[in-house]
Amino acid sequence: MEKFTEYYLVEVNERGDNTPLIKSYEGNGFTRGISPDSAFKFQNEEDVKQACHFQNMLAKIFRNKTVTYYVKQEVERTKFDESGEPYVKPKVDHEVEGVNE
């Protein structure tokens, strides 16, 4: 079982639409995404809090009538094989040069 916590930003526009934010590949900022799956994920709460504050500060300066908040997401994944049994990483039964297990 794999467990981890991640955080992402969501922007609310003046109509009340909630949109996850993705990293802008044109600079050091964010742009609107489509789903939480595509949102830029932060690994710790302090970083997402700072980014959220910065986004809200920019919205106020530019008067764009948006508000940004962040989401804390607890992820728990369990892996299964094709027959529904817990997935076990297969052992390599031969040596491969440069690969250590």
Sequence and secondary structure as in RCSB ss.txt:
>XXXX:A:sequence
MEKFTEYYLVEVNERGDNTPLIKSYEGNGFTRGISPDSAFKFQNEEDVKQACHFQNMLAKIFRNKTVTYYVKQEV
ERTKFDESGEPYVKPKVDHEVEGVNE
>XXXX:A:secstr
 EEEEEEEEEEE TT  EEEEEE TTSSSEEE SSGGGS  BSSHHHHHHHHHHHHHHHHHHT   EEEEEEEEE
EE  B TTSSB      SS  TT   
